Amino acid sequence: MKRMLSLRDERLKEKDRLKPKKKEKKDPSALKEREVPQHPSCLFFQYNTQLGPPYHILVDTNFINFSIKAKLDLVQSMMDCLYAKCIPCITDCVMAEIEKLGQKYRVALRIAKDPRFDRLPCSHKGTYADDCLVQRVTQHKCYIVATVDRDLKRRIRKIPGVPIMYISNHRYNIERMPDDYGAPRF
């Protein structure tokens, strides 16, 4: 009896295999569904409303290096730019990147270990600082990113509601920040 059932099952499977599967024709007039990322309610207006003094600023490795070259004090220049208290934040990945650069960047390492800087622990694998910063800013929209790196700026511009601080003309400037909060353009 079992053998007969198994033979019948095999024949059914063969018939299923032999039948060509028909492709479903899509109706051109039907509405196309696509997934659009949901933006948080703090971005209801054009800018991020979660940002406010004291500002938490995520600092990138090259931002510290370029600040040293331009002879700018990080915390004081940030306050001059934003007219408010600023708390520079540095992730473990950025610290590891500065430490890897070696003896040439010992001044940058000393600045990064300043007690005025907040240390943010990283729980992910790897030590690529750009990915770490983008991931943190995507999860928490309460940061301003300080960087001079073009590729990182391009990646962060795709994330709505995240201002970018950069260096130009030996001073800090900020983009994508409402006029009420940020420094005016000169």
C-alpha positions in Angstrom: 0.0 0.0 0.0 2.8 2.4 0.9 4.6 1.5 -2.3 1.6 2.4 -4.4 1.2 5.8 -2.6 4.9 6.6 -3.2 4.6 5.7 -6.9 1.6 7.9 -7.2 3.4 10.7 -5.4 6.4 10.4 -7.8 4.1 10.6 -10.9 2.5 13.8 -9.5 5.9 15.3 -8.9 7.0 14.4 -12.5 3.9 16.0 -13.9 4.6 19.1 -11.8 8.2 19.2 -13.1 7.1 18.8 -16.7 4.5 21.6 -16.7 6.1 24.9 -17.6 5.5 27.5 -15.1 3.5 30.4 -16.5 4.8 33.9 -15.8 2.2 36.2 -14.4 1.7 39.2 -16.6 1.8 42.4 -14.7 -0.9 45.0 -15.3 0.7 48.2 -16.4 -2.2 50.2 -15.0 -1.8 48.7 -11.5 -0.2 50.8 -8.8 3.4 50.0 -8.2 4.4 49.6 -4.5 7.8 50.6 -3.4 9.4 51.0 0.0 10.2 54.5 1.1 12.1 55.0 4.4 10.0 56.5 7.1 11.5 59.8 8.5 11.3 60.6 12.2 8.7 63.2 13.4 11.5 65.5 14.5 12.1 66.2 10.8 8.5 67.4 10.2 9.8 70.8 9.4 12.7 71.2 7.0 15.3 70.9 9.7 15.9 68.6 12.7 14.1 69.9 15.8 16.1 67.6 18.2 19.2 69.7 17.8 19.6 72.3 20.5 22.2 73.6 22.9 24.4 72.0 24.2 25.3 70.6 20.8 26.9 67.1 20.6 29.4 67.1 17.8 30.8 63.8 16.5 34.4 64.5 15.5 36.2 62.7 12.7 40.0 61.9 12.6 40.8 64.3 9.8 38.8 67.1 11.4 41.2 67.0 14.3 44.2 66.9 12.0 43.0 69.8 9.9 42.1 71.9 13.0 45.7 71.5 14.2 47.0 72.6 10.8 44.7 75.6 10.8 45.8 76.3 14.4 42.2 76.2 15.7 41.2 75.2 19.3 38.5 72.6 18.7 36.1 73.4 21.6 36.5 77.2 21.4 36.1 77.3 17.6 33.0 75.2 17.8 31.5 77.6 20.3 32.4 80.5 18.1 30.7 78.8 15.1 27.4 77.8 16.9 27.2 80.6 19.6 26.4 77.9 22.2 27.9 75.3 24.4 29.4 72.4 22.4 30.3 68.9 23.6 32.8 67.2 21.2 32.2 63.4 21.1 34.7 60.9 19.9 34.0 57.2 19.2 36.2 54.3 20.0 36.7 53.7 16.2 38.0 57.3 15.7 40.3 56.9 18.7 41.7 53.6 17.3 42.2 55.3 13.9 44.2 58.1 15.5 46.3 55.7 17.5 47.1 53.7 14.4 48.4 56.8 12.6 51.4 56.6 15.0 54.0 59.1 16.3 53.3 61.7 13.6 49.8 62.3 14.9 50.6 62.4 18.7 49.3 65.9 19.1 45.9 64.8 17.6 45.9 61.9 20.0 46.6 64.2 23.0 43.7 66.5 21.8 41.4 63.5 21.4 42.1 62.4 25.0 41.1 65.8 26.3 38.6 65.4 29.3 36.2 67.9 27.6 35.6 65.2 24.9 32.9 62.6 25.5 34.0 59.1 24.7 31.3 57.0 22.9 31.8 53.2 23.1 31.3 51.1 20.0 29.7 47.7 20.0 30.2 46.7 16.4 33.0 44.7 14.7 35.8 46.4 12.8 37.3 49.8 13.4 36.4 51.8 10.2 35.5 55.2 11.6 33.4 56.5 8.7 31.0 53.5 8.9 30.8 53.9 12.6 29.9 57.6 12.4 27.3 57.1 9.7 25.7 54.2 11.6 25.6 56.3 14.9 24.1 59.3 13.1 21.5 57.2 11.3 20.3 55.7 14.7 20.5 59.0 16.7 19.6 62.2 15.0 20.9 64.4 17.8 24.5 64.8 16.5 26.3 67.2 14.3 29.2 65.6 12.3 32.5 67.4 12.1 34.5 66.2 9.1 36.6 67.4 6.2 36.4 64.1 4.3 34.5 64.5 1.0 33.3 60.9 0.9 32.0 61.0 4.4 30.2 64.4 3.7 28.6 62.8 0.7 27.3 59.9 2.7 26.0 62.0 5.5 24.2 64.4 3.2 22.0 61.4 2.2 20.8 61.2 5.8 18.1 63.8 6.5 18.4 66.1 9.4 22.2 65.8 10.1 24.2 69.0 9.9 27.9 68.9 8.9 30.6 71.0 10.4 33.7 71.7 8.2 36.7 74.0 8.1 37.0 76.9 5.6 39.0 80.1 5.7 40.7 79.1 9.0 37.3 78.9 10.9 34.5 76.4 11.3 31.4 76.5 9.2 28.2 74.5 9.3 25.9 73.4 6.6 22.3 72.1 6.7 21.5 73.9 10.0 18.6 76.3 10.5 19.5 80.0 10.7 18.1 80.2 14.3 20.6 77.7 15.5 23.7 77.8 13.4 26.3 80.3 12.5 25.4 82.8 9.8 27.1 82.5 6.4 29.7 85.2 5.6 
